Amino acid sequence: MVGFNIWPVRPMRFAMLLGLMLLAIPALAAPVGSAVVNSVAALQALGAASAATPAIHVQSYYEGAGRGGGLFIWDAARNDPADGCTVFATLGVAQGRWTRQFSGPLNAAMCGAYWDGKHDDALALNNALKVAASLHTSLDLPGGVGKVCSTVTAAPGVVVRGQGMGTAGAVAASPTFIDANCMKAGWVFEFLAPRSSVNYEAPKYYDMSIRNGLSNAMGGCIRWNSRDGGFADNASVQAALMHPHAERVYCEMNNVVSNQQIGFQCNKCFDGDISQSETMFGRNGIALEGSDIMCIGCAGANRLAGANGPLIVINRHNTFGNKDRVVGNEILTPADFGQSYDAFIYDSTRSSTIEANHIEGAIKGGRSAIHLDGGSHAVRDNDIEVYTEGSRSVPHWLVVNGPFTTLEISGNTCFGCVLNPVLFDSRLSQPNYNFPGAREIISHGGNANNGDFGFPGGTNGRN
């Protein structure tokens, strides 16, 4: 039997043994042919690399900034245009390029974004998105504050991801905060599909906070496509955008009476989702125009407050605007300037579902919680606590304008309050929306505290 002698190791003896072991290990050699410079500008001033230094470590994109540096390798065969992110030319040398070595997402700091809250990073972000698209990768935004004074044009299919969102009252403390307070008009992020009959994959946005500019011009935080034209299936108009997403994005807009800003606007969009996000102020929180199978809240509740118009607007546009959903959101008190206030949710789509939302707030000129205008709709299981003139419920919890194909209203409730009767601005004599001459089909039931009053043909059942 073979045994092992275990003996106490005294500190001095252990140090001697460790030293002998280290002497037996070959020393780790320093990187061969490498050097260190403090900025990209210093890298470009080097000229062509020598055989002794084919690799350069850049400490920072800008000297002392502490971000955007990395390892660069000299490629003598390249003479393609520099992109300001991953490929850099050198002064006075036509042939050869310094190429950034990296894996994973591109970072905006690699493309010259200062991200210090002082310099305008809009141009750097525009370039970073173009380069990310060309490299088929996503774009990361650094932590801290990036200043943006003009619209950043996104790229199709590119995912833009920050380090985390903040909330109302603490936006400056957000893990990633894009401060566009200096903007005079327009959207902070925007992508307009070109004129084409081919669909485009939409850009996507995650984990950031955005503050828009203090102006009354049209604009907002994020827009996919323009609502001007582009709603026909031919190559002369705007192409459709597929799968637009915004999740965990806080959008803070200017709080003034005449504000024209919209937090998130999606036009001619298909099969996308805006979820787990928050908007404050502006004209509308979220607005969809002529978009099909879009969802507001499917991946988690949005929180919308402070707008001076409907907090959610979803509209049809010709044959577009089908099967949209508004599901499980917190839709809260709008800004009250004494204006006549139509509704917290306005819906004129061809077909939609409004379901399981919490709608709460008081406004002097309030008319309704939900306003439906034509089409085919299901309004189910919403918790509605909407008041006017202090503690009085709005005159009509639901306002409907026909004609409709089908209309299902069920299970809507109000905790501790009364749902004043539904108001139908048009009755069954109106022609059917899709089939002229056909009659509307309206079903309702289980709506709390007067919620089933006001429907054509009776207080409950199928009409």
C-alpha positions as CSV (number, residue, x, y, z in Angstrom):
1,M,0.0,0.0,0.0
2,V,1.3,3.3,-1.0
3,G,0.8,6.2,1.4
4,F,1.4,9.9,1.5
5,N,3.2,11.7,4.3
6,I,1.4,14.8,5.3
7,W,3.7,17.3,7.0
8,P,3.0,20.8,8.2
9,V,4.2,23.5,5.8
10,R,5.9,26.3,7.6
11,P,5.6,29.8,6.0
12,M,9.4,30.0,5.2
13,R,9.5,26.5,3.7
14,F,6.3,27.2,1.6
15,A,7.8,30.4,0.2
16,M,11.0,28.6,-0.8
17,L,9.0,25.8,-2.5
18,L,6.8,28.3,-4.4
19,G,9.9,30.2,-5.6
20,L,11.4,27.0,-7.0
21,M,8.1,26.1,-8.8
22,L,7.9,29.6,-10.4
23,L,11.5,29.3,-11.6
24,A,10.6,26.1,-13.4
25,I,7.8,27.9,-15.4
26,P,8.8,29.7,-18.6
27,A,8.3,33.5,-18.2
28,L,5.3,34.9,-20.1
29,A,6.6,36.9,-23.0
30,A,5.3,40.4,-23.7
31,P,3.2,40.7,-26.9
32,V,5.6,40.8,-29.8
33,G,5.3,43.7,-32.2
34,S,2.9,45.8,-30.3
35,A,2.8,49.4,-29.1
36,V,0.5,51.7,-27.2
37,V,-0.9,55.0,-28.3
38,N,-3.4,57.2,-26.4
39,S,-6.0,58.0,-29.1
40,V,-7.3,57.2,-32.6
41,A,-5.8,60.4,-33.8
42,A,-2.4,59.3,-32.6
43,L,-2.9,55.9,-34.4
44,Q,-3.7,57.7,-37.7
45,A,-0.6,59.9,-37.3
46,L,1.7,56.8,-37.1
47,G,1.7,56.2,-40.8
48,A,2.2,52.6,-42.1
49,A,3.1,50.0,-39.5
50,S,6.5,48.5,-39.5
51,A,7.3,44.8,-39.4
52,A,8.2,45.3,-35.7
53,T,4.9,46.9,-34.8
54,P,2.0,45.4,-36.8
55,A,-0.4,45.8,-33.8
56,I,-1.2,48.9,-31.8
57,H,-3.3,49.1,-28.6
58,V,-5.3,52.4,-28.6
59,Q,-6.2,53.5,-25.1
60,S,-9.2,55.6,-26.0
61,Y,-10.9,57.0,-29.1
62,Y,-10.2,60.5,-27.8
63,E,-7.3,61.1,-25.5
64,G,-8.3,60.8,-21.9
65,A,-11.9,59.9,-22.7
66,G,-11.5,56.3,-21.4
67,R,-13.7,54.6,-24.0
68,G,-13.7,53.5,-27.6
69,G,-10.2,52.2,-27.8
70,G,-9.0,48.7,-28.5
71,L,-6.5,46.6,-30.5
72,F,-5.8,47.5,-34.1
73,I,-3.9,45.4,-36.7
74,W,-2.2,46.8,-39.8
75,D,-3.5,45.3,-43.0
76,A,-1.2,46.4,-45.8
77,A,-3.5,45.0,-48.5
78,R,-6.5,47.1,-47.8
79,N,-7.2,50.5,-49.4
80,D,-11.0,50.6,-48.9
81,P,-12.6,53.8,-47.4
82,A,-12.2,54.3,-43.7
83,D,-15.5,54.1,-41.7
84,G,-14.5,55.9,-38.5
85,C,-15.4,52.8,-36.4
86,T,-13.5,49.7,-37.5
87,V,-11.3,50.8,-40.4
88,F,-8.9,53.8,-40.2
89,A,-6.5,55.3,-42.8
90,T,-3.2,56.9,-41.9
91,L,-1.9,60.3,-42.8
92,G,0.0,60.4,-46.1
93,V,-0.4,56.6,-46.8
94,A,-2.8,55.5,-49.5
95,Q,-2.3,51.7,-49.2
96,G,-3.0,49.9,-46.0
97,R,-5.5,50.3,-43.1
98,W,-5.6,49.9,-39.4
99,T,-8.5,47.5,-38.6
100,R,-10.1,47.2,-35.2
101,Q,-10.1,43.7,-33.6
102,F,-13.4,43.0,-31.8
103,S,-16.2,40.5,-31.4
104,G,-19.8,40.9,-30.4
105,P,-21.8,44.1,-30.9
106,L,-20.4,47.4,-32.1
107,N,-20.3,50.1,-29.4
108,A,-21.1,53.7,-30.2
109,A,-17.9,54.8,-28.5
110,M,-15.9,52.8,-31.1
111,C,-17.3,55.2,-33.7
112,G,-16.4,58.5,-31.9
113,A,-19.4,59.1,-29.6
114,Y,-18.0,61.1,-26.7
115,W,-21.0,60.1,-24.5
116,D,-20.1,62.8,-21.9
117,G,-23.3,64.8,-22.0
118,K,-21.5,67.8,-23.5
119,H,-20.5,67.0,-27.1
120,D,-23.2,66.4,-29.7
121,D,-23.1,62.6,-30.6
122,A,-25.7,62.6,-33.3
123,L,-23.2,62.3,-36.2
124,A,-21.3,59.6,-34.5
125,L,-24.5,57.6,-33.8
126,N,-25.6,58.0,-37.4
127,N,-22.3,56.6,-38.6
128,A,-22.3,53.9,-36.0
129,L,-25.7,52.6,-37.2
130,K,-24.5,52.5,-40.8
131,V,-21.4,50.6,-39.9
132,A,-23.4,48.2,-37.7
133,A,-25.7,47.5,-40.6
134,S,-22.8,46.8,-42.9
135,L,-21.2,44.5,-40.4
136,H,-24.5,42.7,-39.7
137,T,-24.3,43.3,-36.0
138,S,-26.2,45.2,-33.3
139,L,-25.2,48.6,-31.7
140,D,-24.6,49.0,-28.0
141,L,-25.0,52.4,-26.4
142,P,-22.6,53.2,-23.4
143,G,-23.8,53.9,-19.9
144,G,-24.1,57.5,-18.9
145,V,-25.3,60.5,-20.9
146,G,-25.2,60.9,-24.7
147,K,-26.1,64.3,-26.1
148,V,-28.1,64.4,-29.4
149,C,-29.1,67.7,-31.1
150,S,-30.5,66.3,-34.4
151,T,-32.3,63.2,-35.6
152,V,-30.4,59.9,-35.6
153,T,-31.3,57.9,-38.7
154,A,-31.5,54.2,-37.8
155,A,-30.7,51.3,-40.1
156,P,-33.0,48.4,-41.1
157,G,-32.9,45.4,-38.9
158,V,-30.3,46.9,-36.5
159,V,-30.9,46.3,-32.8
160,V,-30.0,49.4,-30.7
161,R,-29.4,48.5,-27.0
162,G,-28.5,50.6,-24.0
163,Q,-27.5,49.6,-20.5
164,G,-31.0,50.2,-18.9
165,M,-33.9,52.6,-18.6
166,G,-34.8,55.1,-15.9
167,T,-38.2,56.6,-14.9
168,A,-40.1,59.8,-14.4
169,G,-38.4,62.2,-12.0
170,A,-35.0,60.4,-12.3
171,V,-34.3,60.4,-16.0
172,A,-30.8,61.8,-15.6
173,A,-29.9,58.8,-13.4
174,S,-30.8,56.3,-16.1
175,P,-28.1,53.7,-16.9
176,T,-28.2,55.0,-20.5
177,F,-29.7,58.4,-21.0
178,I,-30.0,60.1,-24.4
179,D,-30.5,63.8,-23.8
180,A,-32.0,65.5,-26.9
181,N,-33.0,68.6,-25.0
182,C,-31.1,70.7,-27.6
183,M,-33.3,69.4,-30.6
184,K,-35.5,71.9,-32.3
185,A,-37.8,69.5,-34.1
186,G,-38.1,65.9,-35.2
187,W,-37.7,62.4,-33.7
188,V,-34.6,61.4,-31.8
189,F,-34.5,58.0,-33.6
190,E,-36.2,57.6,-36.9
191,F,-36.2,55.2,-39.9
192,L,-38.2,55.9,-43.0
193,A,-38.4,52.9,-45.4
194,P,-37.5,53.8,-49.0
195,R,-40.0,53.7,-51.9
196,S,-40.2,50.0,-52.6
197,S,-42.7,47.2,-52.9
198,V,-40.3,45.0,-50.8
199,N,-40.7,44.9,-47.0
200,Y,-38.0,46.1,-44.7
201,E,-37.0,44.7,-41.3
202,A,-37.5,47.5,-38.8
203,P,-34.8,48.8,-36.4
204,K,-35.4,47.8,-32.7
205,Y,-34.7,49.7,-29.5
206,Y,-34.1,48.4,-25.9
207,D,-33.0,49.6,-22.5
208,M,-32.6,53.3,-22.6
209,S,-34.1,56.6,-21.6
210,I,-34.7,59.5,-24.0
211,R,-35.6,63.1,-23.3
212,N,-36.8,65.0,-26.3
213,G,-36.2,68.7,-27.2
214,L,-38.1,71.6,-25.7
215,S,-40.0,72.6,-28.8
216,N,-43.6,72.6,-30.1
217,A,-42.6,71.2,-33.5
218,M,-43.6,67.8,-34.6
219,G,-41.4,65.1,-33.2
220,G,-40.9,62.6,-30.5
221,C,-38.6,59.8,-29.2
222,I,-38.9,57.0,-31.8
223,R,-40.6,56.9,-35.2
224,W,-40.9,54.1,-37.8
225,N,-42.0,55.4,-41.2
226,S,-43.8,58.7,-42.0
227,R,-47.6,58.9,-42.0
228,D,-47.5,61.0,-45.1
229,G,-48.4,58.8,-48.1
230,G,-46.9,55.4,-48.3
231,F,-50.1,53.4,-47.7
232,A,-50.5,51.5,-51.0
233,D,-48.9,48.3,-52.2
234,N,-46.7,49.5,-55.1
235,A,-43.2,50.6,-55.6
236,S,-44.0,54.3,-55.8
237,V,-44.6,54.6,-52.1
238,Q,-43.1,53.8,-48.7
239,A,-42.2,50.2,-48.1
240,A,-43.7,48.4,-45.1
241,L,-41.6,47.9,-41.9
242,M,-41.7,44.4,-40.3
243,H,-41.4,43.6,-36.6
244,P,-40.7,47.0,-35.0
245,H,-39.9,46.7,-31.3
246,A,-39.3,49.1,-28.5
247,E,-38.9,47.6,-25.0
248,R,-37.8,49.1,-21.7
249,V,-37.5,52.6,-23.2
250,Y,-38.5,55.7,-21.1
251,C,-39.5,58.7,-23.3
252,E,-39.9,62.1,-21.7
253,M,-41.3,64.9,-23.8
254,N,-42.0,68.6,-23.5
255,N,-45.0,69.5,-21.3
256,V,-46.7,72.4,-23.0
257,V,-50.3,73.0,-24.2
258,S,-49.5,73.1,-27.9
259,N,-47.0,70.2,-27.8
260,Q,-46.9,68.1,-31.1
261,Q,-44.6,65.4,-29.8
262,I,-45.4,61.7,-29.8
263,G,-43.5,59.2,-27.8
264,F,-43.5,56.2,-30.2
265,Q,-45.1,56.4,-33.7
266,C,-45.3,53.5,-36.1
267,N,-46.8,53.9,-39.6
268,K,-47.3,51.1,-42.1
269,C,-45.8,48.7,-39.6
270,F,-46.5,45.0,-39.2
271,D,-46.2,42.4,-36.5
272,G,-44.3,44.4,-33.9
273,D,-44.6,45.3,-30.2
274,I,-44.0,48.3,-27.9
275,S,-43.8,47.0,-24.4
276,Q,-42.5,47.6,-20.9
277,S,-41.9,51.3,-21.8
278,E,-43.0,54.6,-20.3
279,T,-43.9,58.0,-21.8
280,M,-44.5,61.3,-20.1
281,F,-46.1,64.4,-21.6
282,G,-46.3,65.2,-25.3
283,R,-49.5,65.0,-27.4
284,N,-49.7,61.2,-27.5
285,G,-47.8,58.5,-25.8
286,I,-48.1,55.8,-28.5
287,A,-49.6,56.3,-32.0
288,L,-50.1,53.7,-34.8
289,E,-51.2,54.7,-38.2
290,G,-52.2,52.1,-40.8
291,S,-50.4,49.2,-39.1
292,D,-51.4,45.6,-39.0
293,I,-51.0,43.0,-36.2
294,M,-49.2,45.5,-34.0
295,C,-49.3,45.1,-30.2
296,I,-49.0,47.7,-27.4
297,G,-48.1,45.8,-24.3
298,C,-47.9,42.2,-25.4
299,A,-44.4,41.7,-23.8
300,G,-45.3,43.6,-20.7
301,A,-47.2,46.7,-19.6
302,N,-46.4,50.2,-20.8
303,R,-47.0,53.1,-18.5
304,L,-48.3,56.3,-20.2
305,A,-49.1,59.6,-18.5
306,G,-49.2,63.3,-19.0
307,A,-50.2,63.6,-22.6
308,N,-52.5,66.5,-23.6
309,G,-54.3,64.3,-26.2
310,P,-55.3,60.6,-26.2
311,L,-52.5,58.6,-24.6
312,I,-52.9,55.8,-27.1
313,V,-54.0,56.4,-30.7
314,I,-54.5,53.6,-33.3
315,N,-55.8,54.5,-36.7
316,R,-56.7,52.8,-39.9
317,H,-55.4,54.1,-43.2
318,N,-57.3,52.9,-46.3
319,T,-57.0,49.1,-46.1
320,F,-54.3,49.1,-43.4
321,G,-55.0,48.9,-39.6
322,N,-56.1,45.3,-38.9
323,K,-55.9,43.1,-35.8
324,D,-54.0,45.6,-33.6
325,R,-54.0,45.0,-29.8
326,V,-53.7,47.2,-26.7
327,V,-53.2,44.8,-23.9
328,G,-52.4,45.1,-20.2
329,N,-51.2,48.7,-20.0
330,E,-51.3,51.4,-17.4
331,I,-52.9,54.4,-19.0
332,L,-52.9,57.2,-16.5
333,T,-53.8,60.9,-15.8
334,P,-53.2,63.2,-18.8
335,A,-52.0,66.7,-18.6
336,D,-55.0,69.0,-17.8
337,F,-54.9,72.4,-19.3
338,G,-58.7,72.7,-19.3
339,Q,-58.9,71.4,-22.8
340,S,-61.8,69.4,-24.2
341,Y,-60.4,65.9,-23.8
342,D,-61.8,63.2,-26.1
343,A,-60.5,59.9,-24.7
344,F,-57.6,58.1,-23.0
345,I,-57.6,55.5,-25.9
346,Y,-58.8,56.5,-29.4
347,D,-59.2,53.6,-31.9
348,S,-60.3,54.0,-35.5
349,T,-58.6,50.8,-36.8
350,R,-60.4,48.3,-39.1
351,S,-60.2,45.7,-36.3
352,S,-58.6,45.6,-32.8
353,T,-58.7,44.2,-29.3
354,I,-58.5,46.5,-26.2
355,E,-58.0,44.2,-23.3
356,A,-57.0,44.1,-19.6
357,N,-55.8,47.7,-19.4
358,H,-55.9,49.9,-16.3
359,I,-57.2,53.3,-17.3
360,E,-57.1,55.9,-14.5
361,G,-57.2,59.6,-14.1
362,A,-59.2,62.8,-13.9
363,I,-59.4,65.7,-16.4
364,K,-61.9,68.6,-16.4
365,G,-63.0,68.3,-20.0
366,G,-63.0,64.5,-20.2
367,R,-65.6,62.8,-22.4
368,S,-64.7,59.1,-22.3
369,A,-62.2,56.5,-21.4
370,I,-62.3,54.8,-24.8
371,H,-63.5,56.1,-28.2
372,L,-64.1,53.6,-31.0
373,D,-64.7,54.8,-34.6
374,G,-65.9,52.2,-37.1
375,G,-64.4,48.8,-37.8
376,S,-64.6,45.7,-35.7
377,H,-63.5,45.7,-32.1
378,A,-63.4,43.7,-28.8
379,V,-63.2,45.7,-25.6
380,R,-62.7,43.3,-22.7
381,D,-61.8,43.2,-19.0
382,N,-60.5,46.8,-18.7
383,D,-60.4,48.5,-15.3
384,I,-61.7,52.0,-15.9
385,E,-61.4,54.7,-13.3
386,V,-61.7,57.9,-15.3
387,Y,-63.2,61.0,-13.8
388,T,-64.1,64.6,-14.7
389,E,-65.1,67.6,-12.5
390,G,-63.5,66.1,-9.4
391,S,-65.0,62.8,-8.4
392,R,-67.6,62.4,-11.2
393,S,-67.1,59.8,-13.8
394,V,-66.7,60.9,-17.3
395,P,-70.1,61.3,-19.1
396,H,-69.6,58.1,-21.1
397,W,-67.1,55.4,-20.3
398,L,-67.2,54.4,-24.0
399,V,-68.1,56.5,-27.0
400,V,-68.7,54.6,-30.3
401,N,-69.1,55.8,-33.8
402,G,-70.3,53.3,-36.4
403,P,-70.7,51.7,-38.6
404,F,-69.3,48.4,-37.3
405,T,-68.9,44.9,-38.6
406,T,-68.8,43.4,-35.1
407,L,-68.5,44.9,-31.7
408,E,-68.0,42.9,-28.4
409,I,-67.9,44.8,-25.1
410,S,-67.6,42.7,-22.0
411,G,-66.3,42.4,-18.5
412,N,-65.2,46.0,-18.1
413,T,-65.2,47.3,-14.5
414,C,-64.6,50.3,-12.2
415,F,-63.4,49.9,-8.7
416,G,-65.5,52.1,-6.4
417,C,-67.0,54.2,-9.2
418,V,-69.8,54.2,-11.7
419,L,-69.4,53.5,-15.4
420,N,-71.7,56.1,-17.0
421,P,-73.7,54.8,-20.0
422,V,-72.1,54.1,-23.4
423,L,-72.8,56.7,-26.1
424,F,-73.5,55.5,-29.6
425,D,-73.2,58.4,-32.0
426,S,-74.6,56.2,-34.8
427,R,-77.2,53.5,-34.5
428,L,-78.1,50.2,-36.3
429,S,-79.4,52.0,-39.3
430,Q,-75.8,52.8,-40.3
431,P,-74.4,50.6,-43.1
432,N,-71.9,47.9,-42.2
433,Y,-68.3,49.0,-42.5
434,N,-67.1,46.2,-44.8
435,F,-70.4,45.1,-46.4
436,P,-72.7,48.0,-47.2
437,G,-76.3,47.1,-46.4
438,A,-75.5,44.5,-43.9
439,R,-76.5,45.1,-40.3
440,E,-74.1,45.5,-37.4
441,I,-73.5,42.7,-34.8
442,I,-73.1,44.1,-31.3
443,S,-72.7,41.9,-28.2
444,H,-72.1,43.1,-24.6
445,G,-72.5,42.0,-21.0
446,G,-70.9,41.9,-17.6
447,N,-69.9,45.6,-17.6
448,A,-70.1,47.0,-14.1
449,N,-72.2,49.8,-12.7
450,N,-74.3,51.1,-15.7
451,G,-71.7,49.8,-18.1
452,D,-74.3,47.9,-20.1
453,F,-76.6,50.9,-20.5
454,G,-76.7,52.9,-23.7
455,F,-76.3,50.1,-26.2
456,P,-78.8,50.0,-29.1
457,G,-81.7,47.6,-28.5
458,G,-81.5,47.1,-24.8
459,T,-79.2,47.0,-21.8
460,N,-77.7,43.5,-22.3
461,G,-77.3,40.8,-24.9
462,R,-76.8,40.6,-28.6
463,N,-78.1,43.2,-31.0
